[in-house]
Amino acid sequence: MGLSGRVGRKKARSRVAFVFLYAILSLGALTTVYPFLEMVTTGFKGPTDQNDNRIIPLYWTSLADLQKKFVHDKYAGVSQAISATRTGDEGAAEVNAYRHFLQSLPENDYEAGFQTSSIGVTSRLDLAYQAWLRTRFSTIRQLDKAYTEEDLSFSTVSPPVELFEQTFWKPTPSQKWSDWLKFKAKLPYWFRIPVTARQMYQNWVRNQYHNQFQLVPPSLRQDAKSFSTLSPPTSGPYLAEFESKGLPKRYQSQTVETLWLKLNKVAVHGDPIVAGANVVLPIEASERAYVDGHQAALRWEFATRNYRYVFDYLLINGRAFVNTLIYCGFSIVATLFVNCLAAYALSRYPIRASGKILIFLLATMAFPAEVAMIPNFLLLKNLHLLNTFAGLVLPGAASGYLIFLMKGFFDSLPQELFEAGAIDGASEGFMLRRIALPLSKPVLGYFTLITFFGAYSNFIFAFLIAQDHRVWTLMVYIYQLNEIAPKHVMMAAFTIAALPTMIVFLLAQRIIDRGIVLPSER
């Protein structure tokens, strides 16, 4: 029966009351849905926009923001590298020539872009490199044997480090480095970052003056406003000092700038640093043209990267799903078995102390679960049940709240059914299975759902009891991920972890409603 009759609903006062009531309910729903939507969409973001609190990521609609994310991703968030490469506003012909130029560069004249940033856990380069390794090695054991490593899966293999700008750095000859050069040679032009003498000079000056531009002598800075706009001098002691101390030997006879001049059929004579001092490569224009022509693919890659990484992480720890499924299944079976038996016994065989027993059971609800964690841990340790599913399931098998509700439901069942069963010679176990439980399906379904939710979301107790990683559940693995992953990756992990409970809740709304309503009606 409604709160007001059909006639009363037509009155203006009733309509105002209904509008006010639905407005309050809608506002309450919004306060619940908005944080969830923000969590989901933050999983689509990255280091540049994870804190903007926008429901719709800006790069989905803004080309400028998409270009910003692309550049940040390509240079791993290194601001010095980004500012030093914002050069070269050239036309389409120069951009196309630059693309072919990048594809023709020797292996020592360019670095692989899209590396993992200092606050990141994965990158486009890692994913591409790991995918290439899967085609080269059939198993991770073959890779570990060939590279003398101890990786657990292909997803944990990292590319070798390239430090071409360092004066005395030399790669260590190995099969991994040899394979890396083969992979690197197949990288498309948008992955390649040229190692320019201009940028090496800027970094050298930055180190000489401790990253303080105001300390740079006017004769050295000339018209530059920052380190990223410095150009190598064409003569003088600074040039000689840079060539002797700051320029690696591999670039003293030829630089990327002089290669670019030769490609454009410009004669190069004398010192390659001097010849390429004022050469500006169309790096920014090339990157802008690439983003403009691949907007949909880039948006899809940025939007799915965090979620793909979380799925890979959970698949690496393959027992996370299995352990969680086993734990939830055992918890449901134990909860239904123990609580139904206890409630049936209290309902069918009432004793003088039944009221005190119920009060004692309900009193257990007054203490938070955290209070009993240490005693439970010590008890399970003495019983040698740590790092077992029995240790996870048994402490929570009995619930005073569920026993109280189930007893009330059993009490409301028609006693004539049990009397008829007793006359026919049915045992109590038979009547429990064939009379009480079939009539209690709505409540049992409700109990099953809340037991599943409790076991699935259980973290603290699961982490305390099962310290062996082979028994860790999904929530424990996500907690471990929180130790290394940034905010946007964790939001993707939380979204994936919330999906099973959300799907179960949406599919079982009728069971939940019947489980709540029927006991009150009876």
N, C-alpha and C positions, 0 to 999 in steps of 0.2 A: 504494500500500500504506500502511495506517495505521501509526501509531507503536506500536500494540499490537493483538494479535489479538482475535478475538471472545470467546474464553475469558478472556483476560487483562483485558478491559474490565470484567468482572463482579466482579473483586476489589475489595475496599474501598479498597486503596491506589491502584488505578487511578482509581477514581471520585473520590477526594479530589484526586488530581492533576488530573483533568479539571475539577473544580469550581474549583480554584485557578487553572488556566490560563484558563478562560473568565471568571473574575472579573477577572483581570489584563487580558484583552482588552477586557472591557466597560468597565473603568475607563479604559483608553486611548482607547476610542471616545468615552466621555463627555467626556474632556478635549478632544476634537476637536469634538464636536457642540455642547457647551455654549457656547463662544465664538461659534460661528456663530449659534446661536439668540438669544444676547444681541444680536448685531449686527442680526439681522432685527427683533427686537422693539423695539430702540432706535429703529429707523426708524418705528415706530408712535407714538413719544412726542414730547415737545416740551420747551420750556425748563424747565418745572416738574418734570419727572420723568426727564430724559435721563440722570441720573447715579445713579439709585436701584438699578441692577443687577438689577432684577426681570425674570424671563423673561416673566411675564404682566403687562402694564401694569396698575397699580392702578385706573385709571379705567374699565377694562373691567368691573369688578365692584363698585366703590365709587361710590355716588352723590355722596358728599361730595367725593371727589377729582375727579369729573367736573365738579361745580360750581366747584371751585377752578380747573380748567383753563379752563372757560368764562369766568370772570371775568378771569383772567390774559390770556386771548386777546382779550377784548372791550376791555380797557383797555391793550393792547399792553405789558403787564408793568410799567406805571408804578405803583409802589407808592403814591405820593401820591394818584393818582386813585382807586385801588382802596379805600384806607382812607377817603377822603372820601365815597365813595358807599355805604359799608356802613351804610345808614340805612333806616328805615321798615319795621318789622315789622307790616304791616297784614293785614287779612283779604282774602278773595277779591273782595269787592265793590270795595274800594279798589284792588286790583291790576288788575281789569278796567277801572276808570275811568282808572287811570294809563296803561294801554296805549292807550286811545282818546286820552288827553291827548297822549301822545308822537306819535301819528299826526297830530294837529292842530297841532303846534307850527310856528311860522314857521321859515324856513330859517336864520335867524341865531340861533335859540334852541337849536339842538342840533347836535352834531358827529357825524360818522360813526364808529362804533366798528369794532373788529376791524382796526385798521390794523397795518402791519408794525412789529414791535418793533425796538428798537435792535440786537438780536442776530439778528434774523430775516431771511429773504430773501423771504418771501411771507406772505399773510394772506387771510382770507376776504373782506375788502373788496377787495383787489387782484383776486382771482379773479372776484368778482361784477362789478366795474367793467370788467375786461377782457372778460368775456363780453358785457356790455352794449355795449361799443364794437364788438365783432364784428358785432352786429346793426345798428349804425349806419353802419359803414364796411365796404365789401367787401374792401378791401386795406389793408395798413399804409401804403402810399404815400399813399393818400387821407387817412389820419389825419395823417401827417406834414405834408402840405401844408396841411391845415386848421388844425392846431395849431402849425405852424412848429417841428416837432421832428425828430429823427433817430433814431427808434426802429427797431430791426431787426425786431421782431415785436410783436404785441399783448401778449405776455407780459412785455415790458419797459416797458410804459406804466404810469406811477404816477399815482394820484389827486392833484389839487392839494392844497396845504397849507391847512388851516383853523386860524387863530389868533384866534378870537373873543375870547378872554380878554385878549389884549394890547390896551392902551389905544389905540394909534395905528395898529393894523393895519387895512388895507383891502384887499379882494381886487382884483387887477388885472383890469379888464374885458377879456375875450377870449372866443373861441368855446369854448375848453376849459372856462373857468369857467361859461359859460352851459350847456354840455352837462352839466357836473358837477352843477349845480343840478337839472337835469331828472332825472338819475340818482338824486341824493340824495333827491328828493321821492318816489321809488318805493321807497326802502328801508323794510323792515318795522320795526316798533317795536323789536324786539330789537337792531337795528343802531344805534339812536339813543341818544346820550348827551346829556342836557340840560345846557346851560351855565347853571349856577345861580349866583346871587349869593353864596350861602354858600361854595361852593368858590372863587370868585374872591377872596372876602375872605380865606379861609384861605391861598391862595397869596400874596396881597399881604402878609399878616402874616409869612408864612414868609420872603419876600424881605427884608422890613424888618429882621428879626432874624436873618438869615443862617442860617436853618434850625436854630436853636438855641432850643428851646422854653423852656429855663430863663431865657432873657433877656427873655421876654415879661413885661411888668408884671402884677402880680396883678389890678389893676383891669381889665385887658384880657382876661386869660385866664379870670377868674371860676372856674367849676367845671370847665373843660376840662382834660383830662389830656394832650392832644396837639393838634397843629395840625388834625388831621382831625376833632376834636370842637368846634372853635371855632365860635361863632355871631356874626353881625354885631351890634354894640351897637345899641340903640334910640335912643341919643342921645349927645351929647358930642363932643369934638374928634376922637376916632378915627373916628367915623362920617363926620364932615364931611371929614376928610382922605382917607378911603378913596373917598368919592364924587367928590372933586375930582381925585385922583391915580391911584387904582387901579381905578375902575369905568369901563369904556368908555361913551361917550356913547349908544351904541345901547341900553344897558340902564338908563339913568338915569330913563327915564319908565315903564318896565315891565320886570319880571324874570320869570323862569320861575316863581318862587314866587308872585308875584301872579296870574299866569295860572292856576296851580293853585287858588288861593283862589277865583277867579272861576268856575272850572269847578265847584267845590263850593258855589257860590252863597254865598260869604262876601264881604261888602261890604269893599271896599278903599278906604281914604281916606288922603290925605297921601302921605308918602314911601313908595315901593314897597319900599325896603330895610327900613325899619322895619316895614312891614306883613308882610313875609315873613321877618323875622328868626328866628322860631321855627318856621317851616314846615319839615317834614321829608318829603321825597318818598319813597314806598315803592319805592325803586330796588332794594334788595337782595331784598325780597320778590317783586318782579316777575321778577327774574332767576332766583331760586330756583324759582319756579313754571314758568318757561319750560323750564329744564333738566329739571325733574321730568317734564314732558310731552313732551319730545323727546329722551329718553335714547339711543335706538337711532340716530337720525339724527346726533346729536352725536358719538357714539362712532365711527361710520363716517367722519364728516368728519375727526376728529382722526387716525384710524388711517391714512387714505389720503392725507392732505395732503402729507406729505413725498415719497411715491412719485410722486404726480401732478406735483409741482413738478420732480422729477428728470427724469421723462419729458418734460415740457415743455421743460426746459433742454436736454436732448439733442436734442429735435426742432428747437429753435431752431438749434442747431449741427448741421444735418441731415447734413453730411458726416461726422460722427463715426462713424455706423454704416457708411456706404458705404466710408469710408477703412479702417476696421477690417476689413471684409469683403474688400476688395481686398488689403490687406496680408497677411492670413492666407492667402488663396488663392494669391497669388504665392509666399509663403514655403513653402507645402506643395509646390507644383509644383517650385520651385527645389531644395528640399531632397531630394525624391525623385529628381529627375533627376541632380543632381550626385553625391550619395552613392551611388546605385545604380550609376552608370557607373564611379565610382572603385572601389567594392567589387568589381564584376564584373571589371574589368581586373586587379586584384590577385589575384583568385581564379583566373581563367582563364589569365592570363599571368604566373605567378610568376617573379621574377627573384632574383638573389643578394641584392639589397638589399631584398627585400620585408619582412624582419623589421625592418630599420632604419627603413623607411618607416612601418611600423605603430607602432614605438616613437615616432617623431617625431609621428605623428598623435595618439597617446595623450598625449604630453607636452603638447599644447595644452590638455588638460583640467586641468593643474596650475595654470594661470593664470586668475584670475577674469575675467569678461567686462569688468569695469570697467577693468582694466589696459589693454585694447586700445581703449577708447573714443576717447581723444584721438588716437592714431595713425590710427584709422579715420576720424575726423572730418577730419583733415588730408588724408588720402589722397582721401576723397570730395570734399573741397573742391577739390583740384587737378584732379580728374576732372570737376568741375562737376556733381556728382550730389547736392548738397544739396537738400533740399525736393523730393525725388523718391521714388517707390516703389522704384526701382532702388537708391537709396542705402540704403533700409531693408532690402531683401531680400538683396542680394549679400553683404554682410559675414558673414552667418550662414548662407549657403547650404551651405557645406561644414562637416561636423562630424566630427572624428576619432573620437568615440565611435560615431556612427552608421555610419561606414565600417567600423570594426573589427567591430561586430556583424553588419553585412550581409555582410562578407567571410566571417566564420565560418559564416553561414547558407548562403551560396553554396557554400562548401567541403563542407558536409555533404550537398549534393544528389547524387544518384546520377550518377556520371560517365558511365555507360552511355548516359544520355539524350543527353548532348552528343556522345558518340562516334557514336551513331546519327544524330543531326542532321548531323554533319559528313560522314558517309558519304553521306547523301542530298543533300549539296550545300548545306545551309542555312548562311547567313552568321551571324557572331557576333551581329549586330543582331537577326536573326530568332530565334535561340535565346534571346537575352535577353528578347525580347518574348513568345515563345510557350512557353518552357520555364522559365526562371529566375524571371521575375516572377510568372506565375500560381502557381507553387509557393510563392512568398514572400508571398502575400497577408496572412497573419497578421502577419508582421513589418512589412510595408508599412503595414498599418492601425495598428499600434502607433506607427510612426514618424510617420504622419500626425497622430495624436492629440497626441503630445508636441510636434510642430512647431506645431500649432494652439494648444496651451496656452502655448507659449513666445512666439509672435507676439502672441496676444491680450493677454497680461499684460505685454508689453514696454512700459515707460514711459520709463525714463531714456534709452535709446538713441534711441527714437522722438522724444523731446523735444529731444535734442541735434541729431539729423540734420535733422529737419523742424521748423524754427522758424516756418515759414509756417502760419498757422492753417488754411489750406485743405487742408493735408496732415495735420493732427493726427488722431490716433486717439482711440478712446473713452477710454483711460486718461489721455491728456493733458488732455482736456476735464474729466474728473473731478478731476484735480489742480488745474486752474484753478478749479473749483467750490469746492475746499477752501480757497481764499483768502478766500472771502466767506461760506461756509455754516457754520452751527453744527454741533455734533456729531450731533444727531438727523437732520439732512438728509444729512450725509455717510454715516451708517450706512445710510440708505435707498439712497444712490448706490452704496455698496459692495455691498449686497445685489443690486441690479439688475445691477451689473457681474459678480457671481459667478454669476448664473443661467445664462448660456450655457455656461460651463465645467462647471457642475454637471450640467446637462441632458445635455451631450455625454458626460460621464463615466458617468452612470447608464445611458445608452443604449448605450454602447460597452464595458461591462465585459467582455463575452465576448471582444471583440477584444483588449482590454488583457491579459486572462489568457492567451490563446493566443499573443500576441506575446511574453509573458515566458516562458511554459512551453516552447513549441516549440523555441526556440534551445537551451535547456538539455538537452532530450531528445535533440536531434540531436547 
